[in-house]
Every structure is written in C-alpha cells, then in structure tokens.
Amino acid sequence: MDNPGTPVWQLYILRTASGMLYTGITNDVARRLLQHQQGKGAKALRGKGPLALIFHCEAGDRSSASKLEYQVKQLKRQDKIRLVESQPVSLPQWLASRND
C-alpha cells in the first residue's frame, strides 16, 4: 500500500514546437510543466516554443521513476512515438514486452 506521505512519482514526455521529445520525472506534472513553460528547469527546453504534454504515467517511488526515465531515454525516437501512441496502462510491462 502507498504511504500517504510518500509522493507518487510520474514519468512524462513533452513535445517542443520543433517536435523534439523530452522525457522527465516529477511528483507534480502540472507544476513541472508550468516550470518548463516559464523557462525554469531543464535548459534543453528553454526557448523551444510551446510545449505539449503528450504522455505521463505513474512511476512509483523516486528510484523506480529514475530507472523508468533512464529506460525511456534509451529508446529511439520512433519507439518513444509508439509509446505515446499506445498510452500503455503499465509502462514497465510495455518496456518489458519490447524485449520479448
């Protein structure tokens, strides 16, 4: 069971105006998106125009979220697009099924 005091981490993917995909983790997607849109946070997104949140899912605790983030960042662009298009219920299962 989840501890009410423990934040649930989420993995998210943003698309920039030029189509670049950015993957990150946070315990508050709305706050983090606002920070990115205001030019705070990741330097990779500064000045990249309007940002669109195209995917997000629960990723467990901070450690689990970091591991999932690493796995998603290793994906090729086309695989990230497939991930976004499929909107899987379970990201770990989706990643594992790619290796079958």
Contacts in CASP RR format, 6 or more apart in sequence:
PFRMAT RR
TARGET T0000
AUTHOR 0000-0000-0000
METHOD contacts of the structure
MODEL  1
MDNPGTPVWQLYILRTASGMLYTGITNDVARRLLQHQQGKGAKALRGKGP
LALIFHCEAGDRSSASKLEYQVKQLKRQDKIRLVESQPVSLPQWLASRND
2 8 0 8 1.000
6 61 0 8 1.000
7 27 0 8 1.000
7 28 0 8 1.000
8 27 0 8 1.000
8 58 0 8 1.000
8 60 0 8 1.000
9 25 0 8 1.000
9 26 0 8 1.000
9 27 0 8 1.000
9 58 0 8 1.000
9 59 0 8 1.000
9 60 0 8 1.000
9 61 0 8 1.000
9 62 0 8 1.000
9 64 0 8 1.000
9 65 0 8 1.000
10 25 0 8 1.000
10 26 0 8 1.000
10 27 0 8 1.000
10 29 0 8 1.000
10 56 0 8 1.000
10 57 0 8 1.000
10 58 0 8 1.000
10 59 0 8 1.000
10 65 0 8 1.000
11 23 0 8 1.000
11 24 0 8 1.000
11 25 0 8 1.000
11 55 0 8 1.000
11 56 0 8 1.000
11 57 0 8 1.000
11 59 0 8 1.000
11 65 0 8 1.000
11 68 0 8 1.000
11 69 0 8 1.000
11 72 0 8 1.000
11 91 0 8 1.000
12 23 0 8 1.000
12 24 0 8 1.000
12 25 0 8 1.000
12 26 0 8 1.000
12 29 0 8 1.000
12 32 0 8 1.000
12 33 0 8 1.000
12 53 0 8 1.000
12 55 0 8 1.000
12 56 0 8 1.000
13 21 0 8 1.000
13 22 0 8 1.000
13 23 0 8 1.000
13 24 0 8 1.000
13 53 0 8 1.000
13 54 0 8 1.000
13 55 0 8 1.000
13 56 0 8 1.000
13 72 0 8 1.000
13 80 0 8 1.000
13 83 0 8 1.000
13 84 0 8 1.000
14 21 0 8 1.000
14 22 0 8 1.000
14 33 0 8 1.000
14 36 0 8 1.000
14 45 0 8 1.000
14 51 0 8 1.000
14 52 0 8 1.000
14 53 0 8 1.000
14 54 0 8 1.000
15 21 0 8 1.000
15 22 0 8 1.000
15 51 0 8 1.000
15 52 0 8 1.000
15 54 0 8 1.000
16 22 0 8 1.000
16 45 0 8 1.000
16 48 0 8 1.000
16 49 0 8 1.000
16 51 0 8 1.000
17 48 0 8 1.000
17 49 0 8 1.000
17 50 0 8 1.000
17 51 0 8 1.000
18 48 0 8 1.000
20 48 0 8 1.000
21 54 0 8 1.000
21 77 0 8 1.000
21 80 0 8 1.000
21 81 0 8 1.000
22 36 0 8 1.000
22 42 0 8 1.000
22 44 0 8 1.000
22 45 0 8 1.000
22 51 0 8 1.000
23 69 0 8 1.000
23 72 0 8 1.000
23 73 0 8 1.000
23 80 0 8 1.000
24 42 0 8 1.000
24 69 0 8 1.000
25 59 0 8 1.000
25 62 0 8 1.000
25 65 0 8 1.000
25 66 0 8 1.000
25 68 0 8 1.000
25 69 0 8 1.000
26 32 0 8 1.000
29 53 0 8 1.000
29 56 0 8 1.000
33 51 0 8 1.000
33 53 0 8 1.000
35 41 0 8 1.000
36 42 0 8 1.000
36 45 0 8 1.000
36 51 0 8 1.000
37 50 0 8 1.000
37 51 0 8 1.000
39 45 0 8 1.000
39 46 0 8 1.000
39 47 0 8 1.000
45 51 0 8 1.000
54 84 0 8 1.000
55 83 0 8 1.000
55 84 0 8 1.000
55 87 0 8 1.000
57 88 0 8 1.000
57 91 0 8 1.000
59 65 0 8 1.000
59 68 0 8 1.000
59 69 0 8 1.000
59 91 0 8 1.000
68 91 0 8 1.000
68 92 0 8 1.000
68 95 0 8 1.000
71 95 0 8 1.000
72 80 0 8 1.000
72 83 0 8 1.000
72 91 0 8 1.000
72 95 0 8 1.000
75 83 0 8 1.000
79 98 0 8 1.000
83 91 0 8 1.000
83 94 0 8 1.000
86 94 0 8 1.000
88 94 0 8 1.000
END
